[in-house]
């Protein structure tokens, strides 16, 4: 068992840290809102720390799941950042969806002070985090990944090293690009069924068994039909991720016409007041159009 720090106890980080504790690791948590860290300790044991630096001191592994590039920089190299107290040879594993640019920046910063850094963004949503069945896509040195994988396994259904630093984040971009098109397609199919006077549930029960089937269809169609959009990844976070995808596409020369279009559809949802609705709310946008 390892001594582990976990930085960031949002809807994903809170249960992920819990799985580490259940696996028998010695876990210290940090959260920007201390009451959430206190609640986690009351539920899972372990300890809470007032700063990332305090949480990371003496840890073998430091895991993070925060908001964006700036949040990640802050917990790593900001005032009271984790890198300042981590022991030589310790491993920082970042589960945040951020740019590959900041990942490589922090990989280099870690190496400069004798630390290792693995980018390990996740997919599977809140349910995947709660049930410990996340997909984890990793970038970094092969030997360091080999050390980190058994720790990540506490909340992973699949965990794989894709390549060098930044490869995990690039893979997460592929994931978000694929999801954007899938959710729009599912929304259009359900909208079409409604307009055609079909029973949407019956339609999905048939088509989900064929080539049109997807995780999104199987897990979101009922709440979408019922107009319930509080069951997953928020639109604000999806737009953040798609912005990273589109910026990186410009840098690499990739063409993402569908992704760019769906990003604008999510902007429409934000303008409807749906910042915190889940990503399946693209259907609500279509319904609003008539």
LINHU-V867401 format. One record per pair of residues at least 24 apart in sequence whose ideal C-beta (glycine too) atoms are under 6 Angstrom apart, sorted by sequence separation. I is the first residue (numbers start at 0). J is the second residue. If there is no record, write none. Layout:
i=I j=J
i=I j=J
This chain:
i=0 j=24
i=71 j=95
i=96 j=120
i=132 j=156
i=138 j=162
i=20 j=45
i=29 j=54
i=89 j=114
i=90 j=115
i=91 j=116
i=92 j=117
i=93 j=118
i=94 j=119
i=136 j=161
i=139 j=164
i=199 j=224
i=17 j=43
i=55 j=81
i=71 j=97
i=87 j=113
i=117 j=143
i=138 j=164
i=8 j=35
i=27 j=54
i=52 j=79
i=92 j=119
i=94 j=121
i=117 j=144
i=138 j=165
i=238 j=265
i=56 j=84
i=115 j=143
i=138 j=166
i=237 j=265
i=50 j=79
i=51 j=80
i=55 j=84
i=68 j=97
i=85 j=114
i=138 j=167
i=51 j=81
i=55 j=85
i=59 j=89
i=60 j=90
i=61 j=91
i=62 j=92
i=63 j=93
i=64 j=94
i=65 j=95
i=68 j=98
i=75 j=105
i=82 j=112
i=117 j=147
i=137 j=167
i=185 j=215
i=8 j=39
i=52 j=83
i=64 j=95
i=136 j=167
i=185 j=216
i=234 j=265
i=52 j=84
i=76 j=108
i=181 j=213
i=68 j=101
i=182 j=215
i=136 j=170
i=181 j=215
i=189 j=223
i=234 j=268
i=136 j=171
i=234 j=273
i=235 j=274
i=234 j=274
i=237 j=278
i=233 j=275
i=234 j=276
i=6 j=51
i=232 j=277
i=231 j=277
i=232 j=278
i=120 j=167
i=230 j=277
i=119 j=167
i=120 j=168
i=228 j=276
i=118 j=167
i=228 j=277
i=4 j=54
i=118 j=168
i=4 j=55
i=120 j=171
i=12 j=64
i=122 j=174
i=228 j=280
i=11 j=64
i=90 j=143
i=4 j=58
i=3 j=58
i=92 j=147
i=2 j=58
i=7 j=63
i=223 j=279
i=2 j=59
i=3 j=60
i=4 j=61
i=5 j=62
i=6 j=63
i=7 j=64
i=90 j=147
i=1 j=59
i=7 j=65
i=106 j=164
i=1 j=60
i=223 j=282
i=219 j=279
i=103 j=164
i=103 j=165
i=102 j=165
i=175 j=240
i=99 j=165
i=102 j=168
i=6 j=74
i=176 j=244
i=99 j=168
i=175 j=244
i=99 j=169
i=172 j=244
i=96 j=171
i=180 j=257
i=183 j=261
i=179 j=258
i=176 j=258
i=179 j=261
i=60 j=150
i=189 j=282
i=186 j=281
i=190 j=285
i=182 j=278
i=186 j=282
i=182 j=279
i=183 j=281
i=182 j=281
i=186 j=285
i=124 j=231
i=124 j=232
i=15 j=128
i=18 j=131
i=14 j=128
i=10 j=125
i=14 j=129
i=11 j=128
i=22 j=153
i=19 j=153
i=18 j=153
i=18 j=154
i=15 j=154
i=96 j=240
i=98 j=243
i=1 j=150
